[in-house]
């Protein structure tokens, strides 16, 4: 092989190596971003609402009748743990559902029945823990639960939203898909927020996705999925990091310095 041919061959080799290195770098960044997602912090949240028939008399033989009238699932992420209590953030429209029939509403108004609710969170190992609402805000559609579940890492919250066009990530349970050892990972593009801090994410969503936190490439919280567009669920919507930070500060359960 001539010196000229050797130089040409060597030059082509460098170009091929450079191209491969570029794509490997992209894949590596993507892998690290997914690796950094808090899979063990993700919880499937289940609410059970029961209709309780009141006893017609006060005798000891009288027993209350209970019927399950609503069972729903959502997504949630454990953001912090301290003193044996773990705090899970999810969507408030899940914590405070009002899906009762007209007949049921009349019975409640007449005082003939009452409604009780249980909220459970399920970790990545399939273990269920009872949870309680400690703070919620219907306008922000945010709900904070406390539970005895254990987590290894507290979440970090971003200072700013990503740039429009940046890749974002989420773990969620659409339609309640959350089997033991299974976590559905999604990615999409951050598409901006309007003046009301309603942000748009090209992350697919469906019933059960509500409460999924959205993360940037460094695994920091930047928003939440709270709804999707009708007939086109490739776009999800929800509040951004400023609203989430304000909500947590207003709960008075967290030191503002933490954010």
C-alpha positions, -999 to 999 in steps of 0.1 A, spaced: 0 0 0 14 34 -10 20 62 16 -9 81 0 -33 52 2 -22 46 38 -30 82 47 -64 79 29 -72 47 47 -61 62 80 -82 93 74 -113 73 66 -108 52 97 -107 84 118 -140 95 103 -157 62 110 -144 62 146 -156 98 150 -191 89 137 -193 58 160 -181 78 190 -208 104 183 -236 79 183 -222 61 213 -220 94 232 -257 100 224 -267 65 235 -245 68 266 -262 101 276 -296 85 271 -286 54 291 -273 75 320 -304 96 320 -326 65 323 -302 49 348 -305 80 371 -343 79 371 -356 70 406 -372 36 398 -373 26 434 -390 59 443 -419 53 419 -451 40 434 -484 29 420 -511 46 440 -545 30 445 -576 45 460 -606 24 472 -638 42 481 -666 24 500 -702 32 504 -712 25 540 -749 19 548 -758 34 582 -776 10 607 -813 17 611 -811 11 648 -785 12 675 -788 -25 687 -756 -45 691 -768 -69 664 -769 -42 638 -740 -45 613 -729 -19 587 -729 -30 550 -700 -19 529 -698 -18 491 -669 -8 469 -681 20 446 -649 33 432 -614 19 427 -588 39 408 -551 40 402 -526 67 396 -488 72 396 -467 88 423 -431 94 433 -416 94 467 -397 127 469 -383 125 505 -381 104 536 -374 114 572 -381 101 607 -396 70 593 -421 88 571 -420 89 533 -437 116 513 -453 106 479 -463 133 455 -493 126 431 -522 144 415 -550 158 437 -579 149 413 -570 113 422 -568 120 460 -602 137 459 -624 119 433 -661 127 431 -673 99 407 -705 91 424 -738 84 407 -768 107 411 -785 80 432 -755 77 455 -753 115 459 -789 116 471 -783 89 497 -753 108 510 -773 140 513 -801 122 531 -776 108 556 -785 72 548 -750 63 536 -714 77 541 -683 73 521 -649 61 534 -616 59 515 -584 40 516 -553 50 497 -525 25 491 -491 28 475 -472 -1 459 -434 -1 455 -413 -17 428 -412 -50 448 -450 -53 448 -453 -44 485 -483 -23 495 -484 4 522 -513 23 535 -510 61 528 -527 92 541 -532 127 527 -511 152 546 -515 182 522 -534 189 490 -543 218 467 -571 214 442 -562 244 422 -526 232 417 -539 196 414 -512 184 437 -515 159 466 -489 149 492 -492 115 508 -474 101 538 -466 64 542 -442 40 560 -426 28 528 -388 31 527 -368 48 500 -330 51 496 -327 85 479 -344 119 483 -353 135 451 -338 167 438 -358 196 423 -346 216 393 -340 253 397 -354 260 362 -374 243 335 -355 226 307 -350 244 274 -378 239 249 -367 210 228 -348 192 256 -355 156 263 -375 148 294 -383 115 312 -410 99 333 -420 66 349 -457 60 351 -484 34 352 -510 40 325 -541 19 329 -526 7 362 -499 -13 344 -475 -19 373 -464 -55 377 -438 -66 402 -404 -59 386 -420 -38 358 -416 0 355 -428 17 323 -402 43 313 -411 71 289 -392 99 273 -403 129 252 -396 165 244 -403 195 267 -425 218 246 -429 249 269 -453 263 295 -481 288 292 -486 319 314 -506 297 340 -476 274 343 -494 246 325 -466 228 307 -466 205 277 -447 173 274 -446 149 244 -448 120 268 -477 95 261 -503 94 289 -535 76 297 -557 69 327 -533 60 355 -505 83 343 -518 112 365 -492 120 392 -462 109 372 -433 133 378 -413 146 349 -375 147 351 -347 163 332 -316 145 320 -300 148 354 -329 131 372 -343 164 387 -380 170 391 -393 196 365 -430 189 364 -459 165 367 -483 148 343 -518 156 353 -538 153 320 -536 144 284 -553 157 252 -585 140 241 -580 119 210 -542 125 210 -526 110 241 -491 115 227 -491 149 245 -494 152 282 -499 184 303 -492 194 339 -477 220 362 -440 229 361 -413 230 387 -422 265 401 -457 253 410 -444 221 426 -418 240 446 -444 265 459 -468 237 468 -442 218 489 -432 250 507 -468 258 514 -472 224 530 -448 235 557 -434 200 558 -402 209 540 -375 235 547 -375 261 518 -337 260 518 -340 224 505 -354 238 473 
